[in-house]
């Protein structure tokens, strides 16, 4: 489970391809995913990918110009797909959609869709196939796993940011942040923690500080907000907004979904939190995915500002 949607696009006419990619990107973003597209403009590019141990495994959808560079390219591509037991969904498109359908029918291929190059027809077919391929990830039962997985990746990004800052900024900033983490976040969080952390001081190495058990995800969020304050970069999200949005849209969501039960109301599957009345339906899950992508962007911007 992931937030990126990976497309292999085999096309050589950029004038047609570029606006079509923008359409695909909009549809994918509307559903809370991020487009990651690999473009190949010749059959040689396909042959190169087929040399991999599990060809095309990383792609969610393959889009192919059936008449690539003219000639009998489409049939060769179909033969390659068939001979390599590739089960990724594919949309073949061409000026002559009927001829393409006949070629596919002759090869008895499953998971293959056809379209003309007419923009309206192609876009309609793409949207339908895309929504079919993400149906399992869209399901309510999958959102908990996706959120737990992706928020763990956000945790990793925050640790990378903290390590980057604690090793690459000047010594005064490093000392200032370490004192804040130790004195304001760890030692003041609870009496028991103060006793356990009494020996902590700013001389601790950065790796040891990040691995300290009392330096949890919430405190690391606060430390990242402190970095925003130190950087003082107007191009970045503000400290206060980061604290509010990350707390509400990442940490609270993860906690809610970790303690939610699946149920059915009026024939619709939902996740209902044990604490409070919050429920997660399909539309709410789209919002959750969009928010997670937003925070990946925020963290990338912060790290870039440090480096």
Beta strands, then each sheet from edge to edge (+ up, - down):
strand 1: 4-10
strand 2: 34-40
strand 3: 61-65
strand 4: 90-94
strand 5: 112-116
strand 6: 260-265
strand 7: 268-273
strand 8: 279-280
sheet 1: 2+ 1+ 3+ 4+ 5+
sheet 2: 6+ 7- 8+
end
